[in-house]
C-alpha cells in the first residue's frame, strides 16, 4: 500500500512537470518560429544563393565562385566598399567623442535636466525617412537653412552639399551625428555608475579635471566605450536608409555605400545571387573587424574586479 501511495504521488508530480514543459515551449514557439522564418532560413538560403545565378523568376543556377570573382573585378564594388570604409573611419570616432562629451554635459546637475535629456534623445527615435527629408531641405543649396545661416552669419556662400562630390560625404556625416541619442544614453548610464569617491581621491592627490577624466572616467567606462565602438562600427558598415533618402548614391557614386549596391543588385537588377554574395562578404568583414576589436580590447578596456 505504501508503494502504491508513493507511485500515486509521483504521477501528479510528473504530470505537473510535463505541463510546465509544454507551457514553456508554447510560450517560446512564436519567437522560435519567427526566428526560423525570418532569420535562420533566410541566412541559409542567402548562403546558397551566393553561389548561384538567380533572378527570382527562373530557378537558381549554381555557378560556384563566379559571383565572387565578378565582384573582385567590379570597380563599382570596390568604389562602394571604399566609400563605406571611409565613412566608418571618420564617422565612428566622431560619434564616440561627441556622444561621450554630450553625455558628460547631460550628467551635470542643472534644473530641468530630465527634459533636456529627453530632447536630445528624440532624434534617435524619429523615422529615418522623415529625418532624411528634413535634412534634404536643410542641405538645399538655394534655400536650405544651413546655407542661409552661413551667409547671414559669416557672409559665406554655402556649398551644394548633396550635389557636390567634394561635400556630399560631409553632409552624410553631419546628418548621422545629429542622432546621437542611443550612444549618449548608454554613456550617461555608465558615467552615473562611476563611484564618486574615486574622483574625490584623485582630487585630493592634486589631479585636475583632465587628469580625472583620463585616469578615472575613461578606465571606469572603458567597457561601455568598447560596446559603443562595436555598435557604431557595425551600424556604419550597414548604413542604408538615410543614404538612400538623402543621395541615392550620388553624385557620381561619391556616396554609393555598400548596402546601396546590394540593394540595387537585388531589387533593381534582380541579381539576387550576386547580392547574396555581397551580403556575405559584408558579414565576413564585420565579423573580422568585431573579432579584431575584441582581441585588442584587453590593452585598454578595464573591468571591475580585474576581469
ChimeraX commands (.cxc) that place a marker at each C-alpha (Angstrom):
marker #1 position 0.00,0.00,0.00 radius 0.5
marker #1 position 2.87,2.32,0.80 radius 0.5
marker #1 position 4.42,1.63,-2.59 radius 0.5
marker #1 position 1.17,2.37,-4.38 radius 0.5
marker #1 position 0.79,5.61,-2.44 radius 0.5
marker #1 position 4.30,6.66,-3.35 radius 0.5
marker #1 position 3.68,5.91,-7.03 radius 0.5
marker #1 position 0.41,7.82,-6.95 radius 0.5
marker #1 position 2.16,10.83,-5.51 radius 0.5
marker #1 position 4.87,10.62,-8.18 radius 0.5
marker #1 position 2.45,10.63,-11.11 radius 0.5
marker #1 position 0.90,14.06,-10.36 radius 0.5
marker #1 position 4.41,15.43,-9.88 radius 0.5
marker #1 position 5.48,14.15,-13.31 radius 0.5
marker #1 position 2.34,15.41,-14.98 radius 0.5
marker #1 position 2.95,18.85,-13.46 radius 0.5
marker #1 position 6.47,18.86,-14.92 radius 0.5
marker #1 position 5.09,17.91,-18.32 radius 0.5
marker #1 position 2.52,20.70,-18.17 radius 0.5
marker #1 position 5.21,23.21,-17.21 radius 0.5
marker #1 position 7.45,21.99,-20.04 radius 0.5
marker #1 position 4.61,22.21,-22.57 radius 0.5
marker #1 position 3.71,25.72,-21.42 radius 0.5
marker #1 position 7.37,26.72,-21.61 radius 0.5
marker #1 position 7.72,25.60,-25.23 radius 0.5
marker #1 position 4.35,27.06,-26.19 radius 0.5
marker #1 position 5.46,30.47,-24.93 radius 0.5
marker #1 position 8.75,30.12,-26.83 radius 0.5
marker #1 position 7.13,28.83,-30.02 radius 0.5
marker #1 position 6.19,32.24,-31.55 radius 0.5
marker #1 position 9.75,33.53,-31.15 radius 0.5
marker #1 position 11.30,30.28,-32.41 radius 0.5
marker #1 position 9.00,30.18,-35.45 radius 0.5
marker #1 position 9.69,33.85,-36.17 radius 0.5
marker #1 position 13.44,33.31,-35.82 radius 0.5
marker #1 position 13.35,30.33,-38.18 radius 0.5
marker #1 position 11.10,32.03,-40.75 radius 0.5
marker #1 position 12.70,35.48,-40.80 radius 0.5
marker #1 position 16.31,34.89,-39.71 radius 0.5
marker #1 position 17.69,31.34,-39.78 radius 0.5
marker #1 position 16.12,30.12,-43.03 radius 0.5
marker #1 position 16.87,33.37,-44.96 radius 0.5
marker #1 position 20.50,33.23,-43.77 radius 0.5
marker #1 position 20.93,29.67,-45.02 radius 0.5
marker #1 position 19.10,30.50,-48.25 radius 0.5
marker #1 position 21.29,33.56,-48.90 radius 0.5
marker #1 position 24.43,31.48,-48.38 radius 0.5
marker #1 position 23.21,29.01,-51.01 radius 0.5
marker #1 position 22.09,31.77,-53.40 radius 0.5
marker #1 position 25.51,33.40,-53.15 radius 0.5
marker #1 position 26.85,30.55,-55.28 radius 0.5
marker #1 position 24.04,30.73,-57.84 radius 0.5
marker #1 position 22.70,32.89,-60.63 radius 0.5
marker #1 position 19.17,33.74,-59.53 radius 0.5
marker #1 position 16.72,36.41,-60.63 radius 0.5
marker #1 position 13.60,35.42,-58.60 radius 0.5
marker #1 position 11.91,34.27,-61.84 radius 0.5
marker #1 position 13.98,31.34,-63.06 radius 0.5
marker #1 position 15.24,28.54,-60.78 radius 0.5
marker #1 position 18.65,29.13,-59.19 radius 0.5
marker #1 position 21.57,28.09,-61.40 radius 0.5
marker #1 position 24.66,27.00,-59.48 radius 0.5
marker #1 position 27.73,28.93,-60.68 radius 0.5
marker #1 position 30.22,28.26,-57.89 radius 0.5
marker #1 position 32.54,31.18,-57.14 radius 0.5
marker #1 position 31.58,33.14,-60.24 radius 0.5
marker #1 position 29.71,35.83,-58.24 radius 0.5
marker #1 position 32.73,36.41,-56.01 radius 0.5
marker #1 position 35.11,36.56,-58.98 radius 0.5
marker #1 position 32.82,39.08,-60.66 radius 0.5
marker #1 position 32.83,41.28,-57.56 radius 0.5
marker #1 position 36.61,41.05,-57.33 radius 0.5
marker #1 position 36.88,42.56,-60.83 radius 0.5
marker #1 position 33.99,45.02,-60.36 radius 0.5
marker #1 position 35.10,48.65,-59.96 radius 0.5
marker #1 position 31.74,49.72,-58.56 radius 0.5
marker #1 position 32.04,47.07,-55.84 radius 0.5
marker #1 position 35.40,48.43,-54.73 radius 0.5
marker #1 position 34.13,52.01,-55.00 radius 0.5
marker #1 position 31.16,51.25,-52.73 radius 0.5
marker #1 position 33.40,49.42,-50.27 radius 0.5
marker #1 position 35.87,52.33,-50.20 radius 0.5
marker #1 position 33.07,54.85,-49.63 radius 0.5
marker #1 position 31.67,52.77,-46.77 radius 0.5
marker #1 position 35.03,52.25,-45.08 radius 0.5
marker #1 position 35.91,55.94,-45.42 radius 0.5
marker #1 position 32.63,56.89,-43.81 radius 0.5
marker #1 position 33.16,54.38,-41.00 radius 0.5
marker #1 position 36.73,55.50,-40.26 radius 0.5
marker #1 position 35.65,59.15,-40.00 radius 0.5
marker #1 position 32.17,58.80,-38.53 radius 0.5
marker #1 position 32.75,56.27,-35.74 radius 0.5
marker #1 position 35.42,58.26,-33.82 radius 0.5
marker #1 position 33.40,61.46,-34.25 radius 0.5
marker #1 position 30.28,59.73,-32.97 radius 0.5
marker #1 position 32.06,58.24,-29.95 radius 0.5
marker #1 position 33.72,61.50,-28.93 radius 0.5
marker #1 position 30.56,63.57,-29.50 radius 0.5
marker #1 position 28.38,61.08,-27.60 radius 0.5
marker #1 position 30.74,61.00,-24.64 radius 0.5
marker #1 position 31.10,64.79,-24.45 radius 0.5
marker #1 position 27.35,65.26,-24.71 radius 0.5
marker #1 position 26.76,62.60,-22.05 radius 0.5
marker #1 position 29.14,64.42,-19.71 radius 0.5
marker #1 position 27.20,67.65,-20.24 radius 0.5
marker #1 position 23.90,65.87,-19.61 radius 0.5
marker #1 position 25.38,64.39,-16.43 radius 0.5
marker #1 position 25.64,67.85,-14.86 radius 0.5
marker #1 position 23.16,68.74,-12.13 radius 0.5
marker #1 position 21.16,71.62,-13.52 radius 0.5
marker #1 position 17.43,72.40,-13.42 radius 0.5
marker #1 position 15.16,70.62,-15.94 radius 0.5
marker #1 position 17.93,68.18,-16.90 radius 0.5
marker #1 position 15.46,65.32,-17.43 radius 0.5
marker #1 position 13.62,67.36,-20.04 radius 0.5
marker #1 position 16.88,68.29,-21.74 radius 0.5
marker #1 position 17.93,64.62,-21.87 radius 0.5
marker #1 position 14.61,63.67,-23.44 radius 0.5
marker #1 position 15.00,66.35,-26.11 radius 0.5
marker #1 position 18.47,65.10,-27.02 radius 0.5
marker #1 position 17.21,61.51,-27.27 radius 0.5
marker #1 position 14.25,62.30,-29.54 radius 0.5
marker #1 position 16.22,62.32,-32.85 radius 0.5
marker #1 position 17.14,58.68,-32.25 radius 0.5
marker #1 position 13.53,57.51,-32.28 radius 0.5
marker #1 position 12.28,59.56,-35.22 radius 0.5
marker #1 position 11.75,57.65,-38.51 radius 0.5
marker #1 position 14.87,57.75,-40.67 radius 0.5
marker #1 position 12.88,58.57,-43.81 radius 0.5
marker #1 position 11.30,61.61,-42.14 radius 0.5
marker #1 position 14.60,62.93,-40.80 radius 0.5
marker #1 position 16.21,62.30,-44.18 radius 0.5
marker #1 position 13.63,64.50,-45.89 radius 0.5
marker #1 position 14.27,67.21,-43.29 radius 0.5
marker #1 position 18.00,67.05,-43.98 radius 0.5
marker #1 position 17.38,67.33,-47.74 radius 0.5
marker #1 position 15.67,70.65,-47.05 radius 0.5
marker #1 position 18.39,71.78,-44.63 radius 0.5
marker #1 position 21.16,70.97,-47.12 radius 0.5
marker #1 position 19.43,72.55,-50.11 radius 0.5
marker #1 position 21.97,74.75,-51.89 radius 0.5
marker #1 position 19.48,77.51,-52.78 radius 0.5
marker #1 position 17.08,77.85,-49.84 radius 0.5
marker #1 position 18.39,75.44,-47.21 radius 0.5
marker #1 position 18.63,76.65,-43.64 radius 0.5
marker #1 position 22.32,75.72,-43.31 radius 0.5
marker #1 position 23.48,77.81,-46.27 radius 0.5
marker #1 position 21.15,80.62,-45.19 radius 0.5
marker #1 position 22.80,80.66,-41.76 radius 0.5
marker #1 position 26.31,80.58,-43.26 radius 0.5
marker #1 position 25.52,83.57,-45.45 radius 0.5
marker #1 position 23.77,85.64,-42.78 radius 0.5
marker #1 position 26.26,84.92,-40.01 radius 0.5
marker #1 position 29.58,84.80,-41.89 radius 0.5
marker #1 position 28.73,86.04,-45.42 radius 0.5
marker #1 position 29.85,82.65,-46.75 radius 0.5
marker #1 position 28.08,81.13,-49.72 radius 0.5
marker #1 position 27.47,77.55,-48.71 radius 0.5
marker #1 position 28.32,74.63,-50.98 radius 0.5
marker #1 position 25.99,72.33,-52.87 radius 0.5
marker #1 position 26.02,69.81,-50.05 radius 0.5
marker #1 position 24.20,66.93,-51.72 radius 0.5
marker #1 position 25.15,67.71,-55.32 radius 0.5
marker #1 position 28.91,68.03,-54.95 radius 0.5
marker #1 position 31.32,65.08,-54.84 radius 0.5
marker #1 position 33.51,67.11,-52.51 radius 0.5
marker #1 position 30.82,67.90,-49.93 radius 0.5
marker #1 position 28.34,65.04,-50.03 radius 0.5
marker #1 position 30.27,62.86,-47.56 radius 0.5
marker #1 position 30.41,65.76,-45.10 radius 0.5
marker #1 position 26.63,66.12,-45.39 radius 0.5
marker #1 position 26.15,62.40,-44.76 radius 0.5
marker #1 position 28.37,62.51,-41.67 radius 0.5
marker #1 position 26.66,65.61,-40.27 radius 0.5
marker #1 position 23.22,64.07,-40.71 radius 0.5
marker #1 position 24.41,60.95,-38.90 radius 0.5
marker #1 position 25.95,62.82,-35.97 radius 0.5
marker #1 position 22.63,64.53,-35.34 radius 0.5
marker #1 position 21.10,61.33,-33.95 radius 0.5
marker #1 position 23.45,60.51,-31.08 radius 0.5
marker #1 position 20.78,59.70,-28.52 radius 0.5
marker #1 position 21.35,55.96,-28.19 radius 0.5
marker #1 position 25.07,56.22,-27.52 radius 0.5
marker #1 position 24.58,59.23,-25.27 radius 0.5
marker #1 position 22.12,57.38,-23.03 radius 0.5
marker #1 position 24.48,54.42,-22.67 radius 0.5
marker #1 position 27.43,56.69,-21.85 radius 0.5
marker #1 position 25.27,58.64,-19.40 radius 0.5
marker #1 position 24.32,55.47,-17.53 radius 0.5
marker #1 position 28.00,54.48,-17.35 radius 0.5
marker #1 position 29.06,57.91,-16.06 radius 0.5
marker #1 position 26.43,57.80,-13.34 radius 0.5
marker #1 position 27.80,54.45,-12.16 radius 0.5
marker #1 position 31.35,55.73,-11.60 radius 0.5
marker #1 position 31.84,55.90,-7.79 radius 0.5
marker #1 position 32.21,59.47,-6.58 radius 0.5
marker #1 position 34.93,58.55,-4.08 radius 0.5
marker #1 position 37.30,57.84,-6.98 radius 0.5
marker #1 position 37.02,61.45,-8.12 radius 0.5
marker #1 position 37.44,62.67,-4.54 radius 0.5
marker #1 position 40.60,60.61,-4.08 radius 0.5
marker #1 position 42.04,61.85,-7.37 radius 0.5
marker #1 position 41.24,65.44,-6.44 radius 0.5
marker #1 position 42.99,65.03,-3.10 radius 0.5
marker #1 position 46.04,63.77,-4.97 radius 0.5
marker #1 position 46.09,67.01,-6.97 radius 0.5
marker #1 position 44.60,65.72,-10.24 radius 0.5
marker #1 position 42.96,68.40,-12.35 radius 0.5
marker #1 position 39.77,67.86,-14.34 radius 0.5
marker #1 position 41.60,66.49,-17.40 radius 0.5
marker #1 position 43.62,64.04,-15.32 radius 0.5
marker #1 position 40.49,62.89,-13.51 radius 0.5
marker #1 position 38.76,62.33,-16.84 radius 0.5
marker #1 position 41.66,60.41,-18.38 radius 0.5
marker #1 position 42.71,58.36,-15.36 radius 0.5
marker #1 position 39.35,57.80,-13.65 radius 0.5
marker #1 position 36.45,58.30,-16.04 radius 0.5
marker #1 position 37.88,56.64,-19.15 radius 0.5
marker #1 position 39.10,53.44,-17.42 radius 0.5
marker #1 position 35.84,53.08,-15.48 radius 0.5
marker #1 position 33.64,53.39,-18.57 radius 0.5
marker #1 position 36.02,51.62,-21.00 radius 0.5
marker #1 position 33.73,48.54,-21.36 radius 0.5
marker #1 position 30.93,50.87,-22.45 radius 0.5
marker #1 position 33.29,52.64,-24.86 radius 0.5
marker #1 position 34.07,49.25,-26.41 radius 0.5
marker #1 position 30.38,48.42,-26.68 radius 0.5
marker #1 position 29.51,51.74,-28.32 radius 0.5
marker #1 position 32.52,51.41,-30.62 radius 0.5
marker #1 position 31.40,48.00,-31.88 radius 0.5
marker #1 position 27.76,49.03,-32.31 radius 0.5
marker #1 position 28.73,52.23,-34.15 radius 0.5
marker #1 position 31.12,50.33,-36.40 radius 0.5
marker #1 position 28.57,47.66,-37.31 radius 0.5
marker #1 position 25.80,50.18,-37.98 radius 0.5
marker #1 position 28.12,52.39,-40.05 radius 0.5
marker #1 position 29.10,49.50,-42.29 radius 0.5
marker #1 position 25.42,48.63,-42.74 radius 0.5
marker #1 position 24.06,52.16,-43.26 radius 0.5
marker #1 position 21.39,52.29,-45.95 radius 0.5
marker #1 position 18.07,54.09,-45.37 radius 0.5
marker #1 position 19.45,57.55,-44.61 radius 0.5
marker #1 position 21.77,57.44,-47.62 radius 0.5
marker #1 position 19.02,56.16,-49.90 radius 0.5
marker #1 position 16.77,59.07,-48.91 radius 0.5
marker #1 position 19.50,61.73,-48.99 radius 0.5
marker #1 position 21.53,60.97,-52.11 radius 0.5
marker #1 position 20.68,57.54,-53.57 radius 0.5
marker #1 position 24.44,57.12,-54.01 radius 0.5
marker #1 position 25.18,60.28,-55.99 radius 0.5
marker #1 position 26.69,62.36,-57.27 radius 0.5
marker #1 position 28.86,60.13,-59.49 radius 0.5
marker #1 position 28.96,57.33,-56.88 radius 0.5
marker #1 position 30.52,59.67,-54.28 radius 0.5
marker #1 position 28.05,58.41,-51.65 radius 0.5
marker #1 position 27.38,54.99,-53.16 radius 0.5
marker #1 position 27.53,52.94,-49.98 radius 0.5
marker #1 position 27.94,49.18,-49.94 radius 0.5
marker #1 position 24.37,48.36,-48.99 radius 0.5
marker #1 position 23.07,50.61,-51.77 radius 0.5
marker #1 position 24.91,48.41,-54.25 radius 0.5
marker #1 position 23.49,45.30,-52.59 radius 0.5
marker #1 position 20.00,46.80,-52.84 radius 0.5
marker #1 position 20.43,47.76,-56.50 radius 0.5
marker #1 position 21.69,44.31,-57.45 radius 0.5
marker #1 position 18.86,42.62,-55.57 radius 0.5
marker #1 position 15.86,44.77,-56.43 radius 0.5
marker #1 position 16.81,46.98,-59.39 radius 0.5
marker #1 position 18.71,44.41,-61.47 radius 0.5
marker #1 position 17.23,41.22,-59.91 radius 0.5
marker #1 position 20.71,39.76,-59.45 radius 0.5
marker #1 position 19.79,38.08,-56.19 radius 0.5
marker #1 position 22.68,35.62,-56.31 radius 0.5
marker #1 position 25.19,38.43,-56.70 radius 0.5
marker #1 position 23.51,40.45,-53.93 radius 0.5
marker #1 position 23.66,37.43,-51.60 radius 0.5
marker #1 position 27.38,37.06,-52.27 radius 0.5
marker #1 position 27.84,40.76,-51.45 radius 0.5
marker #1 position 25.89,40.36,-48.21 radius 0.5
marker #1 position 28.15,37.51,-47.09 radius 0.5
marker #1 position 31.27,39.49,-47.91 radius 0.5
marker #1 position 29.96,42.29,-45.70 radius 0.5
marker #1 position 29.17,39.77,-42.95 radius 0.5
marker #1 position 32.72,38.41,-43.04 radius 0.5
marker #1 position 34.15,41.95,-42.97 radius 0.5
marker #1 position 32.03,42.89,-39.95 radius 0.5
marker #1 position 32.96,39.63,-38.23 radius 0.5
marker #1 position 36.69,40.21,-38.76 radius 0.5
marker #1 position 36.53,43.80,-37.51 radius 0.5
marker #1 position 34.49,42.74,-34.48 radius 0.5
marker #1 position 36.97,39.99,-33.60 radius 0.5
marker #1 position 39.84,42.46,-34.05 radius 0.5
marker #1 position 38.16,44.96,-31.72 radius 0.5
marker #1 position 37.58,42.28,-29.08 radius 0.5
marker #1 position 41.12,40.89,-29.36 radius 0.5
marker #1 position 42.73,44.30,-28.94 radius 0.5
marker #1 position 40.34,45.45,-26.20 radius 0.5
marker #1 position 42.41,43.78,-23.48 radius 0.5
marker #1 position 45.01,46.52,-23.85 radius 0.5
marker #1 position 42.71,49.38,-22.94 radius 0.5
marker #1 position 39.43,48.02,-21.52 radius 0.5
marker #1 position 39.34,47.66,-17.73 radius 0.5
marker #1 position 36.69,45.60,-15.98 radius 0.5
marker #1 position 35.80,45.91,-12.31 radius 0.5
marker #1 position 37.33,43.10,-10.30 radius 0.5
marker #1 position 40.21,42.80,-12.74 radius 0.5
marker #1 position 38.28,40.57,-15.18 radius 0.5
marker link #1:1,2 radius 0.2
marker link #1:2,3 radius 0.2
marker link #1:3,4 radius 0.2
marker link #1:4,5 radius 0.2
marker link #1:5,6 radius 0.2
marker link #1:6,7 radius 0.2
marker link #1:7,8 radius 0.2
marker link #1:8,9 radius 0.2
marker link #1:9,10 radius 0.2
marker link #1:10,11 radius 0.2
marker link #1:11,12 radius 0.2
marker link #1:12,13 radius 0.2
marker link #1:13,14 radius 0.2
marker link #1:14,15 radius 0.2
marker link #1:15,16 radius 0.2
marker link #1:16,17 radius 0.2
marker link #1:17,18 radius 0.2
marker link #1:18,19 radius 0.2
marker link #1:19,20 radius 0.2
marker link #1:20,21 radius 0.2
marker link #1:21,22 radius 0.2
marker link #1:22,23 radius 0.2
marker link #1:23,24 radius 0.2
marker link #1:24,25 radius 0.2
marker link #1:25,26 radius 0.2
marker link #1:26,27 radius 0.2
marker link #1:27,28 radius 0.2
marker link #1:28,29 radius 0.2
marker link #1:29,30 radius 0.2
marker link #1:30,31 radius 0.2
marker link #1:31,32 radius 0.2
marker link #1:32,33 radius 0.2
marker link #1:33,34 radius 0.2
marker link #1:34,35 radius 0.2
marker link #1:35,36 radius 0.2
marker link #1:36,37 radius 0.2
marker link #1:37,38 radius 0.2
marker link #1:38,39 radius 0.2
marker link #1:39,40 radius 0.2
marker link #1:40,41 radius 0.2
marker link #1:41,42 radius 0.2
marker link #1:42,43 radius 0.2
marker link #1:43,44 radius 0.2
marker link #1:44,45 radius 0.2
marker link #1:45,46 radius 0.2
marker link #1:46,47 radius 0.2
marker link #1:47,48 radius 0.2
marker link #1:48,49 radius 0.2
marker link #1:49,50 radius 0.2
marker link #1:50,51 radius 0.2
marker link #1:51,52 radius 0.2
marker link #1:52,53 radius 0.2
marker link #1:53,54 radius 0.2
marker link #1:54,55 radius 0.2
marker link #1:55,56 radius 0.2
marker link #1:56,57 radius 0.2
marker link #1:57,58 radius 0.2
marker link #1:58,59 radius 0.2
marker link #1:59,60 radius 0.2
marker link #1:60,61 radius 0.2
marker link #1:61,62 radius 0.2
marker link #1:62,63 radius 0.2
marker link #1:63,64 radius 0.2
marker link #1:64,65 radius 0.2
marker link #1:65,66 radius 0.2
marker link #1:66,67 radius 0.2
marker link #1:67,68 radius 0.2
marker link #1:68,69 radius 0.2
marker link #1:69,70 radius 0.2
marker link #1:70,71 radius 0.2
marker link #1:71,72 radius 0.2
marker link #1:72,73 radius 0.2
marker link #1:73,74 radius 0.2
marker link #1:74,75 radius 0.2
marker link #1:75,76 radius 0.2
marker link #1:76,77 radius 0.2
marker link #1:77,78 radius 0.2
marker link #1:78,79 radius 0.2
marker link #1:79,80 radius 0.2
marker link #1:80,81 radius 0.2
marker link #1:81,82 radius 0.2
marker link #1:82,83 radius 0.2
marker link #1:83,84 radius 0.2
marker link #1:84,85 radius 0.2
marker link #1:85,86 radius 0.2
marker link #1:86,87 radius 0.2
marker link #1:87,88 radius 0.2
marker link #1:88,89 radius 0.2
marker link #1:89,90 radius 0.2
marker link #1:90,91 radius 0.2
marker link #1:91,92 radius 0.2
marker link #1:92,93 radius 0.2
marker link #1:93,94 radius 0.2
marker link #1:94,95 radius 0.2
marker link #1:95,96 radius 0.2
marker link #1:96,97 radius 0.2
marker link #1:97,98 radius 0.2
marker link #1:98,99 radius 0.2
marker link #1:99,100 radius 0.2
marker link #1:100,101 radius 0.2
marker link #1:101,102 radius 0.2
marker link #1:102,103 radius 0.2
marker link #1:103,104 radius 0.2
marker link #1:104,105 radius 0.2
marker link #1:105,106 radius 0.2
marker link #1:106,107 radius 0.2
marker link #1:107,108 radius 0.2
marker link #1:108,109 radius 0.2
marker link #1:109,110 radius 0.2
marker link #1:110,111 radius 0.2
marker link #1:111,112 radius 0.2
marker link #1:112,113 radius 0.2
marker link #1:113,114 radius 0.2
marker link #1:114,115 radius 0.2
marker link #1:115,116 radius 0.2
marker link #1:116,117 radius 0.2
marker link #1:117,118 radius 0.2
marker link #1:118,119 radius 0.2
marker link #1:119,120 radius 0.2
marker link #1:120,121 radius 0.2
marker link #1:121,122 radius 0.2
marker link #1:122,123 radius 0.2
marker link #1:123,124 radius 0.2
marker link #1:124,125 radius 0.2
marker link #1:125,126 radius 0.2
marker link #1:126,127 radius 0.2
marker link #1:127,128 radius 0.2
marker link #1:128,129 radius 0.2
marker link #1:129,130 radius 0.2
marker link #1:130,131 radius 0.2
marker link #1:131,132 radius 0.2
marker link #1:132,133 radius 0.2
marker link #1:133,134 radius 0.2
marker link #1:134,135 radius 0.2
marker link #1:135,136 radius 0.2
marker link #1:136,137 radius 0.2
marker link #1:137,138 radius 0.2
marker link #1:138,139 radius 0.2
marker link #1:139,140 radius 0.2
marker link #1:140,141 radius 0.2
marker link #1:141,142 radius 0.2
marker link #1:142,143 radius 0.2
marker link #1:143,144 radius 0.2
marker link #1:144,145 radius 0.2
marker link #1:145,146 radius 0.2
marker link #1:146,147 radius 0.2
marker link #1:147,148 radius 0.2
marker link #1:148,149 radius 0.2
marker link #1:149,150 radius 0.2
marker link #1:150,151 radius 0.2
marker link #1:151,152 radius 0.2
marker link #1:152,153 radius 0.2
marker link #1:153,154 radius 0.2
marker link #1:154,155 radius 0.2
marker link #1:155,156 radius 0.2
marker link #1:156,157 radius 0.2
marker link #1:157,158 radius 0.2
marker link #1:158,159 radius 0.2
marker link #1:159,160 radius 0.2
marker link #1:160,161 radius 0.2
marker link #1:161,162 radius 0.2
marker link #1:162,163 radius 0.2
marker link #1:163,164 radius 0.2
marker link #1:164,165 radius 0.2
marker link #1:165,166 radius 0.2
marker link #1:166,167 radius 0.2
marker link #1:167,168 radius 0.2
marker link #1:168,169 radius 0.2
marker link #1:169,170 radius 0.2
marker link #1:170,171 radius 0.2
marker link #1:171,172 radius 0.2
marker link #1:172,173 radius 0.2
marker link #1:173,174 radius 0.2
marker link #1:174,175 radius 0.2
marker link #1:175,176 radius 0.2
marker link #1:176,177 radius 0.2
marker link #1:177,178 radius 0.2
marker link #1:178,179 radius 0.2
marker link #1:179,180 radius 0.2
marker link #1:180,181 radius 0.2
marker link #1:181,182 radius 0.2
marker link #1:182,183 radius 0.2
marker link #1:183,184 radius 0.2
marker link #1:184,185 radius 0.2
marker link #1:185,186 radius 0.2
marker link #1:186,187 radius 0.2
marker link #1:187,188 radius 0.2
marker link #1:188,189 radius 0.2
marker link #1:189,190 radius 0.2
marker link #1:190,191 radius 0.2
marker link #1:191,192 radius 0.2
marker link #1:192,193 radius 0.2
marker link #1:193,194 radius 0.2
marker link #1:194,195 radius 0.2
marker link #1:195,196 radius 0.2
marker link #1:196,197 radius 0.2
marker link #1:197,198 radius 0.2
marker link #1:198,199 radius 0.2
marker link #1:199,200 radius 0.2
marker link #1:200,201 radius 0.2
marker link #1:201,202 radius 0.2
marker link #1:202,203 radius 0.2
marker link #1:203,204 radius 0.2
marker link #1:204,205 radius 0.2
marker link #1:205,206 radius 0.2
marker link #1:206,207 radius 0.2
marker link #1:207,208 radius 0.2
marker link #1:208,209 radius 0.2
marker link #1:209,210 radius 0.2
marker link #1:210,211 radius 0.2
marker link #1:211,212 radius 0.2
marker link #1:212,213 radius 0.2
marker link #1:213,214 radius 0.2
marker link #1:214,215 radius 0.2
marker link #1:215,216 radius 0.2
marker link #1:216,217 radius 0.2
marker link #1:217,218 radius 0.2
marker link #1:218,219 radius 0.2
marker link #1:219,220 radius 0.2
marker link #1:220,221 radius 0.2
marker link #1:221,222 radius 0.2
marker link #1:222,223 radius 0.2
marker link #1:223,224 radius 0.2
marker link #1:224,225 radius 0.2
marker link #1:225,226 radius 0.2
marker link #1:226,227 radius 0.2
marker link #1:227,228 radius 0.2
marker link #1:228,229 radius 0.2
marker link #1:229,230 radius 0.2
marker link #1:230,231 radius 0.2
marker link #1:231,232 radius 0.2
marker link #1:232,233 radius 0.2
marker link #1:233,234 radius 0.2
marker link #1:234,235 radius 0.2
marker link #1:235,236 radius 0.2
marker link #1:236,237 radius 0.2
marker link #1:237,238 radius 0.2
marker link #1:238,239 radius 0.2
marker link #1:239,240 radius 0.2
marker link #1:240,241 radius 0.2
marker link #1:241,242 radius 0.2
marker link #1:242,243 radius 0.2
marker link #1:243,244 radius 0.2
marker link #1:244,245 radius 0.2
marker link #1:245,246 radius 0.2
marker link #1:246,247 radius 0.2
marker link #1:247,248 radius 0.2
marker link #1:248,249 radius 0.2
marker link #1:249,250 radius 0.2
marker link #1:250,251 radius 0.2
marker link #1:251,252 radius 0.2
marker link #1:252,253 radius 0.2
marker link #1:253,254 radius 0.2
marker link #1:254,255 radius 0.2
marker link #1:255,256 radius 0.2
marker link #1:256,257 radius 0.2
marker link #1:257,258 radius 0.2
marker link #1:258,259 radius 0.2
marker link #1:259,260 radius 0.2
marker link #1:260,261 radius 0.2
marker link #1:261,262 radius 0.2
marker link #1:262,263 radius 0.2
marker link #1:263,264 radius 0.2
marker link #1:264,265 radius 0.2
marker link #1:265,266 radius 0.2
marker link #1:266,267 radius 0.2
marker link #1:267,268 radius 0.2
marker link #1:268,269 radius 0.2
marker link #1:269,270 radius 0.2
marker link #1:270,271 radius 0.2
marker link #1:271,272 radius 0.2
marker link #1:272,273 radius 0.2
marker link #1:273,274 radius 0.2
marker link #1:274,275 radius 0.2
marker link #1:275,276 radius 0.2
marker link #1:276,277 radius 0.2
marker link #1:277,278 radius 0.2
marker link #1:278,279 radius 0.2
marker link #1:279,280 radius 0.2
marker link #1:280,281 radius 0.2
marker link #1:281,282 radius 0.2
marker link #1:282,283 radius 0.2
marker link #1:283,284 radius 0.2
marker link #1:284,285 radius 0.2
marker link #1:285,286 radius 0.2
marker link #1:286,287 radius 0.2
marker link #1:287,288 radius 0.2
marker link #1:288,289 radius 0.2
marker link #1:289,290 radius 0.2
marker link #1:290,291 radius 0.2
marker link #1:291,292 radius 0.2
marker link #1:292,293 radius 0.2
marker link #1:293,294 radius 0.2
marker link #1:294,295 radius 0.2
marker link #1:295,296 radius 0.2
marker link #1:296,297 radius 0.2
marker link #1:297,298 radius 0.2
marker link #1:298,299 radius 0.2
marker link #1:299,300 radius 0.2
marker link #1:300,301 radius 0.2
marker link #1:301,302 radius 0.2
marker link #1:302,303 radius 0.2
marker link #1:303,304 radius 0.2
marker link #1:304,305 radius 0.2
marker link #1:305,306 radius 0.2
marker link #1:306,307 radius 0.2
view
